[in-house]
Amino acid sequence: MPIDPDTLPDDPLRRLQAIMAVLRGPRGCPWDREQDHRSLRSHLLEETYEVLSQLDRSPPDDEALVEELGDLLLQVVFHAQIASEQDRFDLDGIAAVVSEKLVRRHPHVFADVEVDGSADVLRNWEALKRQEGKASALEGVPPTLPALLRASRVLSRAEQAGFRWPSASDARSKVQEELGELLDAEGDVGRARHELGDVLLALVTYAHHLDLEPESALREALERFDDRFARLEERLYAAGTSLSETNPERLAAPWLQTAGEGDQPAP
């Protein structure tokens, strides 16, 4: 006998919680019952990137963003339900922990601490984390993050702790220095790999001085490249040829013809 959805709570969050409990229950869905924390990892990552994809859109599509945020919320509810079945924690426990942490780490809002702008807020945040037992300013950055995003988070933490190039020009000079070392390492794969990593880290540092988010900038650049690449393929197809049949030296002109403002230079 099917479960009547009208018997579920009216409160939206409680309704979602109840639906997940039903899906995990004996009359629920076989697939949902088979899942555990580990099997859901890829789904959590995928839903996170779906949200990021919507956030990159301009103007935003609110309907699509609401749907993707809902899918991400579902992952949190899913993990909470699995844990509650084992009497470990539940959704209320998750909300209670994060609520208490937000109050504790915002004494300028919930206590009598005064701040002068967001820089003070970030400094206080790091100091409070130290008081909570964090051994290092870099602690808490997940090693599983994509390398560019992890670099941005690690360097941001280091900068908040006081490890920062004095100016954008100093950071730019470091990029140029590291790029020179990479060029000198050509022909030595091991050394070039090392120097390439240093170049990328220096670029992330420089981006921070320009108030730019490297991960977002790279995603946007990839979207522009994808669009131009597709237009290049269409142009070659219309001319009766393809990339594989075209001499690389002859690609510069059609590539430039696909260019729009802010696009990549010719290869």
C-alpha positions in Angstrom: 0.0 0.0 0.0 1.5 3.4 -1.0 2.3 6.0 1.6 -0.1 9.0 1.5 2.0 12.2 1.1 -0.8 14.1 2.8 0.2 12.5 6.1 3.7 14.1 6.0 4.4 17.3 7.9 3.5 20.7 6.4 6.7 22.4 7.5 9.0 22.2 4.4 12.2 21.2 6.2 10.4 18.6 8.4 8.5 17.3 5.4 11.9 16.7 3.6 13.2 15.0 6.7 10.2 12.8 6.9 10.3 11.9 3.2 13.9 10.8 3.6 13.0 8.7 6.6 10.3 7.0 4.5 12.7 6.4 1.6 15.1 4.8 4.0 12.4 2.8 5.7 11.1 -0.8 5.1 8.4 0.5 2.7 10.8 2.9 1.0 13.2 2.8 -1.9 15.8 0.0 -2.3 18.4 2.3 -3.7 18.1 4.8 -0.9 18.3 2.0 1.7 21.5 0.8 0.2 23.4 4.1 0.5 25.9 5.0 3.3 28.1 8.0 4.0 30.8 6.7 1.7 28.6 5.8 -1.3 27.1 9.3 -1.2 30.4 11.2 -1.5 30.3 11.5 -5.3 26.7 12.7 -5.2 27.6 15.4 -2.6 30.4 16.6 -4.8 28.3 16.5 -8.0 25.5 18.5 -6.4 28.0 21.0 -5.0 29.3 21.7 -8.5 25.8 21.9 -9.9 25.2 24.8 -7.4 28.4 26.4 -8.5 27.4 26.2 -12.1 24.2 28.1 -11.4 26.1 30.7 -9.3 28.4 31.3 -12.2 25.4 32.3 -14.4 24.7 36.0 -15.0 22.0 36.9 -14.6 21.1 34.1 -12.2 18.3 31.7 -12.9 16.5 31.6 -9.5 14.3 28.7 -10.3 17.3 26.6 -11.4 19.4 27.8 -8.4 16.6 26.8 -6.0 16.4 23.4 -7.5 20.1 22.8 -7.2 20.3 24.1 -3.7 17.5 21.8 -2.9 19.5 18.8 -4.3 22.5 19.9 -2.1 20.3 20.2 1.0 19.0 16.7 0.3 22.5 15.4 0.6 22.8 16.9 4.1 19.4 15.5 5.1 20.4 12.1 3.6 23.6 11.9 5.7 21.7 13.1 8.8 19.1 10.3 8.3 21.7 7.6 8.0 23.4 8.8 11.2 20.1 9.1 13.1 19.3 5.5 12.3 22.5 4.5 14.1 21.7 6.9 17.1 24.8 9.0 16.3 23.4 12.4 15.4 20.5 13.9 13.5 19.5 17.0 11.5 18.6 19.0 14.6 22.1 18.1 16.0 23.8 19.4 12.9 21.8 22.7 13.0 22.5 23.1 16.8 26.2 22.7 16.3 26.5 25.2 13.4 24.2 27.7 15.2 26.3 27.6 18.3 29.4 28.0 16.3 28.0 31.0 14.4 27.1 32.8 17.6 30.5 32.0 19.2 32.4 33.2 16.2 30.5 36.5 15.8 31.0 38.2 19.1 30.8 41.6 17.3 27.1 40.7 16.6 26.1 38.6 19.7 28.5 40.2 22.3 30.2 43.5 22.9 33.3 43.0 20.7 33.8 45.9 18.2 35.2 45.5 14.7 36.2 47.9 12.0 35.2 46.2 8.7 35.5 42.6 7.4 39.3 42.4 7.9 38.8 42.6 11.6 36.1 40.0 11.4 38.4 37.5 9.6 41.2 38.2 12.1 38.8 37.6 15.0 37.5 34.4 13.4 41.0 33.0 13.1 41.8 34.0 16.7 38.7 32.3 18.0 39.5 29.1 16.0 42.9 29.1 17.8 41.1 29.4 21.1 39.0 26.4 20.2 42.2 24.3 19.8 43.1 24.7 16.2 46.8 23.9 15.9 47.4 25.9 12.7 45.8 28.6 10.7 45.8 26.2 7.8 43.9 23.5 9.7 40.5 22.6 8.4 41.2 23.0 4.6 40.0 19.7 3.2 42.9 17.9 1.3 40.3 16.5 -1.1 39.4 19.9 -2.6 40.4 20.5 -6.2 44.0 21.7 -6.2 43.3 25.2 -7.4 40.4 25.7 -4.9 42.5 24.2 -2.1 45.5 26.5 -3.0 43.1 29.5 -2.8 41.8 28.5 0.6 45.2 27.6 2.0 46.7 30.9 0.9 43.7 32.9 2.2 44.2 31.3 5.6 47.9 32.1 5.5 47.2 35.7 4.5 44.7 36.1 7.3 47.4 34.9 9.7 49.8 37.6 8.4 51.7 35.7 5.7 51.1 38.0 2.8 53.1 39.9 0.1 53.0 43.6 1.0 51.5 44.7 -2.3 50.1 43.5 -5.6 53.3 44.6 -7.4 55.3 42.4 -5.1 53.0 39.5 -5.8 53.2 40.2 -9.5 57.0 40.2 -9.3 56.9 36.8 -7.6 54.8 35.4 -10.5 57.4 36.7 -13.0 60.2 35.2 -10.9 58.5 31.8 -10.7 57.7 31.9 -14.4 61.3 32.6 -15.3 62.3 29.6 -13.2 59.8 27.4 -15.0 61.2 28.5 -18.4 64.7 27.7 -17.2 63.5 24.2 -16.2 62.3 23.2 -19.7 63.7 19.8 -20.6 63.9 18.7 -17.0 60.5 17.1 -16.3 60.9 16.8 -12.6 62.1 20.3 -12.0 59.6 21.8 -14.5 56.8 20.1 -12.5 58.1 21.6 -9.3 58.4 25.1 -10.9 54.9 24.9 -12.5 53.4 24.3 -9.0 55.2 27.4 -7.8 53.9 29.4 -10.7 50.3 28.4 -10.0 50.7 29.2 -6.3 52.2 32.6 -7.1 49.3 33.3 -9.5 46.7 32.5 -6.8 48.5 34.9 -4.4 48.5 37.6 -7.1 44.8 36.9 -7.8 44.0 37.5 -4.1 45.8 40.9 -4.2 43.4 41.7 -7.1 40.4 40.5 -5.1 39.8 37.8 -7.6 38.6 34.2 -6.9 40.9 31.9 -9.0 38.6 29.0 -9.1 35.7 31.1 -10.5 38.0 32.9 -12.9 39.2 29.6 -14.3 35.7 28.1 -14.6 34.6 31.2 -16.5 37.7 31.0 -18.8 36.9 27.4 -19.5 33.3 28.3 -20.4 34.6 30.9 -22.8 37.0 28.4 -24.3 34.3 25.7 -24.6 32.1 28.2 -26.5 34.8 29.4 -28.8 36.0 25.8 -29.5 32.5 24.8 -30.5 32.2 27.8 -32.8 35.6 26.9 -34.3 34.5 23.3 -35.0 31.3 24.6 -36.6 33.3 27.0 -38.8 35.6 24.3 -40.0 32.7 21.9 -40.5 30.9 24.5 -42.7 34.1 24.8 -44.7 34.1 21.1 -45.3 37.0 20.2 -43.0 37.7 19.4 -39.3 40.3 20.1 -36.6 42.1 16.8 -37.3 42.4 17.6 -41.0 43.6 21.2 -40.5 47.2 22.2 -40.1 47.7 23.7 -36.6 49.4 26.7 -38.1 46.3 27.4 -40.1 44.0 27.5 -37.1 45.0 30.9 -35.9 42.8 32.8 -38.3 39.6 30.9 -37.8 40.2 30.9 -34.0 40.5 34.7 -34.1 37.3 34.9 -36.0 35.5 33.2 -33.1 36.8 35.8 -30.7 34.6 38.0 -28.6 35.5 40.6 -26.0 37.7 39.1 -23.3 38.3 35.8 -25.1 41.5 33.9 -25.3 44.3 34.9 -27.7 45.1 32.8 -30.8 47.0 29.5 -30.1 
